[in-house]
Amino acid sequence: MQLSFVDLAVPVDTAPREKNGVVYTRPWVVDLILDFVGYLDTEDLASRFAVEPAAGEGAFLIPMVRRLAASCKRYGRSIAEASGSLRAYELDESSARIARASVVSTLLDLGTSRNVADELALTWVSVGDYLLTWPQSPPADFVVGNPPYIRLEDVPEAVTTVYRKLYRTMVGRADIYIAFFEAALKHLKPGGACGFICADRWMLNHYGTELRRFVSANFGVEAVIEMHRADAFHTQVSAYPAVTIIRKAAQGPAMVASAGADAGCDGSTGLAKSLQAAASGAAGAPVPKGFRTTLVEGWFRDGDPWPCVSPDRLVLLKRLEAQFSPLENPTTATRVSIGVATGADGVFVTRDPTLVEPSRLLPLAMASDTRDGSLRWSGHYLVDPWEVGGHLVDLREYPRLRGLTVTSLVSGTSRFGGPIVGIEPLIGFTIN
């Protein structure tokens, strides 16, 4: 089956050549990701296998080529020995041609012969769909890049059907990047790392549940860097991006950071090392300009959401989880919900403690009762017509409750003496 995304919907305000859901990443972000996963020229990169699954015109590929060439020089290897060390996939043939030309130009500048440069460019850059072809390549030490931003409703139905069969984490109205995450993680060898900059909605929403569960069961999250306000791309996008570093290893401490509008603007290098040092609390380690960062000892379990936008709030959340029981707790018979759905607040919500029998009133906390950070009860009650076992009460035993009916309502007051409380957002718990 021939698959193509050409002319599909892309994020707003993209440049003319940025099609197929591709948005080009700024160099400082690329270097940050490569450093985090360990794709360093101080390592013998020719003995490793690195993959760029959606190469575009080479935003990640060219820095990788430079690092690979520097590594070969350091370890006394010919660059030709690294022909099997790098593979970049690109679905669009015109973008692949540009990427190959950039590889050739980069290698020529580094002193490689024209024949070797041409041969390596053809070997390293493949025109094809990574989501379908990665199983034919060796297990990867590194998978890095910026997966395309395409919603499934913008992908041809036949293509979507194929992807859903191959990638079980693609549930609901998932974006195509969900499949790229699953494919990249499956592609890793033990100890290998995936580093993506991508929309972070999957960390919180429903369609990301299966991917979060897949990650939690099989991998370790090493870093999450929120970049909503950072200047991470060459063009404006409508997504909310984050850098995510995930390794095929046991879960250990994870670094969580947030990048502001001035992150990466000072041209400083070694951001990954600086962020890790600052997060770990190393003596004298300053937090890089434009960043906030912290280190969390444990990660989220199963398919739980990852609330990683604010490092400060995440630290507080982790402390609360460690010290206190959940609000929703079978021991205390408490349940958390979006609100008290009575269907008729004017009947069931009151400030009159004599409206019905005392045993049929539950003190109720309203949203306005907690606005200053403390619970200041406003005297509201919820009329409770249910027995503990889940059955409606026998109204013959509660004459005042029996008299409280919808037909008893008159213009803002209850015929039975209690004021009618207007509809107001409610917090989903009652006060014991």
N, C-alpha and C positions, 0 to 999 in steps of 0.2 A: 504494500500500500504506500503510495506517495503522499507524504504529509507536508503541509505548508501552512505557515502563519502569515504569509505576506498580506499586507493591507488590513490586518486585524486591528481592533481598537487598541490604542496606546494611551499612556498618561498624558495629561494636558500639557500644552506649551512645550512639546518636544521639538527638537530640530528636525529638518526634513529627512535626514538620513537615519534618524532614530526610530526605526519601525520594528515590527515583530515584538513589541513589548520591551525593547531594549532601552535602557537609560544609562548613559555613560558616567562612570564613577570618577571622582577626582583622585589625583595621585596620592594625596596624603592618606585617604581612606584605604586605597589599595595597599600601600605600605603598612598601614596599621594591621590589616588582615593577614598579610603575608608574614609579618613578624609574629603575630599571635599564634598562627598555626605552626610556626617553626620553619618556614621556607626561607632559610637564611643562607647567604653565600659562604658563611663559615662552616656549613655542613656539606657533606659530599652529596650534592643534589643529583649528580649523574647516576648515583646508585639508588635513587628513589624514583617514584612515579607520581607525577603531579597532573591534575586534570582541571581544565577550565571548561565547564559544561555549556556555557552560553557566551562565547568569546566576543561577539560583536565585532568591532574593528580593532580590538586588542588592548583595552584599558587595563586589564589584568595581565594579559599574555606578554606584552612587551616588558614590563617590569620583571616578570618571571624569567624571560629570556636573558635579561641583563644579570639577574642573580645567578642563573644557571651558568652563564658564561664565566662570571667571576669565580664561582665555585670550582669550575673545571680548571681554571688557571691556578687557583690556590692548591688544588690537589694534583696538579701535574697531568691533567687529562686533556685530550683533544676534545673540542666541542662536538666533533663528529661522533664521539663515543656516547653522547647523550641523546642520540636519535630516538631511543625508546624511553626517555625520561620525562617527556612532556607530551600532552595531547590536549588540544583545544577543539571543541565542537562548535560549529556555527551552522544554523539552519539556512540562513540566507547566503546565497552564493556570492552576491556582490560584496557583502560585508566580509566574507571569508577571503575574497581576493585582496581587499584592503588590508586585512590582518596579515596575510602572507607577505604582501609588499612591505609592510612595516617590520616584520620579522627579518626579511632580507636586508632592509636598510640598516636595522639595528646591528645585525651580525657583521655587515660590511664595515660599519663604523668601528666595530671592535676588532677588526683585522682578519675576519674570516674570509676565505676565498669565495668567489661568486658561485662556483659549482656546489660547494658544501652548503652555502647559505640557501641556495635555491632548493637543494634536496631536503634540508632540515625544515624549511618552511612548508613544503608539500607534506612532509611526514607529520609535523606537529599540528597542522591545521586541517581538520577534516570537515567536509560539508556533510552534515547529517544531523539527525535528531538524537541527542544524548539520551533522552528518555527511553529510546528503543534500542540503542546500540551499545550502551555501556557494558552489558554483560559479556560482550565479546572481548573486552580489554582486560588487562591484568588488574588485580586489586590495587587500590590507590593508597598512597601515603598522604596525599593532600588533594582535596577537592575545594576549589576556591572560586569565587566570582559573584556576579550580580544576576540572579535568575530573572527571566523575563516577567513583566507585570501584565498578565493577561487573565481576565476573568473567564471562567469556563463557558459562560453564555456567549462569549465572543469567539469561541473555538468551534470549528465544524463538528457537528454531532458525531460523525464517524470517528474523528480523532478522539473526542472526549470519551467515547465508548471504549476505545482501546486503552487509553490512559487509566480509566477507572478500573479496568480488569487487572492492569499491571500494578497499580498503586492503591492499596487498600486504605491508605490514610486520606485519600481524596474523597471526602464525604460532603454532603450538602452542596453549598454554592462555593466550593473551594476555588481559590486562584491557582493557576498553573504552577506557581512556585512551590506549592505543597508537594507536587510530584517530584520537583527538582530536589527538594530536601530529602525525600524518602530515597530517591535514586542515589544521591550523593552519599548518604549514610550507609546504604547497602553496599556501595562500591568500596568503602574503606576497608583496609586490612586492619588487624588488631593494632592499636596504637595510632592509627591514622586520624587525621583531623579534617573537618569540614569548616570552612570559614566563608560565610555569605553576608552580604549586605542586602537586605530584603525588607519588604513591608512586615511590620511586627504584629499585624492583626491576628495572626494564627496563634500567638502566644496567649490570647485572651478569649477569642470568640469560639462559637460552637464548632465551626468547620475545622478548627485546629485541634480539636480534642483528641482525635486518633493519632495525629502526628506527635502531640505532646506525650501521649501514652507510649508511643513507639520509642521516642527519645528516652523517656524515663526508664523504660524496661531494658534498654540495650546500650545506652551511651552515657557519657558524662558531659554536662554543660560546663564549659570552662569560663566563658565570658559572654555577657550580653551588654551591648552599648547602645542606648537609645539615642537616635539622631534626628528627632523630629525638627529641631531648629537649626541643625548644623548645615553648613554649606557642603554637602556630601556629593552632589551631582553637578554636572555641567549645565543642566537645565532644571527648571522647576518641575516637581512631580506632585501628584495629588495623594501619594501614598505616605505612610508614616514609617520611615525606615529605621532599622536597627541592625547593628553588626552582631552576628551570633557565631560563636566558636564552640563546636561540639566535637568531642573526641570519642573514638571507639575504645573506651576504657571505663573503669569504675568511676562513679561520681565522687568528686572531691570538693573542696572549697571552690566557689565560683565568684568571679569578679563581676560586679554590676556597676555600670557607669552611665552617665548622661552627658551628652555633648551639646554645648550651647552654640549660639550663632557665631562666636569667635573661635570655636575649636578648630585647630589646624591652620589658623590664619597667620601664625607667627613663623611658619616654615621650620619649626623644630622637628628633629628626627628622634627616633627611638621612643615614640609615643607608647607603644605596647609595654615596653619595659618600665617606663615611668609610671604608667597607670597601674601596673601590677605592684610596683614598689609602694606607691601611695596607698593602694587598697589594702595591702598587707600591713600597713603601719610601720614600714621600715623607718628607722631613725633618720631624720633629715630629708626624707623623700617628699618633695613638694608635689602637689596635685597639678598636672599640666594645665596650662591656661585654657579656660573654656570648658573644663570638665568637672564633674562631681563623681566620686567613686567610692565604693565600699566592697568588702569581702564578706560573703555569706558562707557559713559552714555547711549547710545542707541545702538541697534543692527541692523542688516541688515534686509531689508523688503522683503517679498514675497520670490521669488526664487533667489534673488541676490546672487552673489558669496560672500564668506567670506574670504577676504584676510588677514589671521591671522598669517602669518609666522613671520612677524616682528612687535613687539609691537610699536616701534618707528614710523614706516611708517603708522601703523594703526591710531595712534594718529594724525598724519599729515592729513591723509585721512579724518578722522572725522571732523577735524577743517576746512578743505577745503569744505566739504559737508555743514557744518553749515554756513559758511560765503559767499559762492559763489553758483551761479546757475550752473547746469550741463553744460558740453560742448555741449552735444546734447540737444538742447533747441528749441522748436517750436517758441518761442518769437523772437529769433535771426535767425531762419531758418538755424541753424547749425546742421550738422550731423557728427557723428564719424564713421569711417570705417577703414578697415585694410590698405587702400591705394587707390590711384587714379588709377583705372583699365581702362586704355585707350585702351589697346590692340595694340597700336602702339605709344609708347612714342616718337619715333623719329619724328613723325608728330605732336603730340599734346602737347609736352613739349618743350619750347624754351626759350632762353634768349633775343631774338630779339623782341623789342617792336613794330617793324614796320612790322612784318611778316604778320599779318592780321589786320583787322580793330580794333581800340582800344576797342570798346565795346565788342569785341569777345575774349578779353584776361582777364584772372583772375590771379592775383598774386598768386604764388604757393609756399608754404613752403616745403622744402625738409628735409629729415631726418638729413642731414649734417648741416642744418641751426640751429639746436637746441642742438648740441652735448655738448656745454659748459654750458647748463642750461638756456640760453637766446636765444630768436629768433633773429637771424642775417640773414636777407633775402639775398639770393644769386642772386636775380634778375631773377628767373625763372618765367615763365608764363605757364598757362594751356590754350590751345586753346579751347574755349567753343562754340560748334555748337548748343546749346539748348536755347530755349526761356524760360522765367520764368515759363510759364505754363506747361513745359515739352515737347514741340513740337520742332522739328528741325527748324532752321531758314530758311528763303527763301534765297537761295544762290544768287538769282538775285540781292538782295540788298547788297550783300557783295562780290564784285568781287575778292578781295584778298583771302578771305576764300575759295571761289569757286575754286581758282587756287591751293589750298593746297590739293593735292591728294597723295595717296600712290605711284602712278606711277611717281610722280615728284621727288622721292628720288634718289640721286646719291651719291655714295661713300662718306658718311659722311657729306654731305652738302645738303641743300634744294635748288632747282632750283630757289626758290623765295627769295633768299637772306639771309635766317636765318640759323644759324648753327644747325645741328642735335644734340640734347642732348641725350646722351646714357642712357640706362635703369638704373635707380637708385631707391632704396627703397624710397617711398614717404610717407609723413605724410598725413593722410586723412582729410585735411582741406585746405581751401584757405584763403588768407588774404584779409579782407575787408578794 
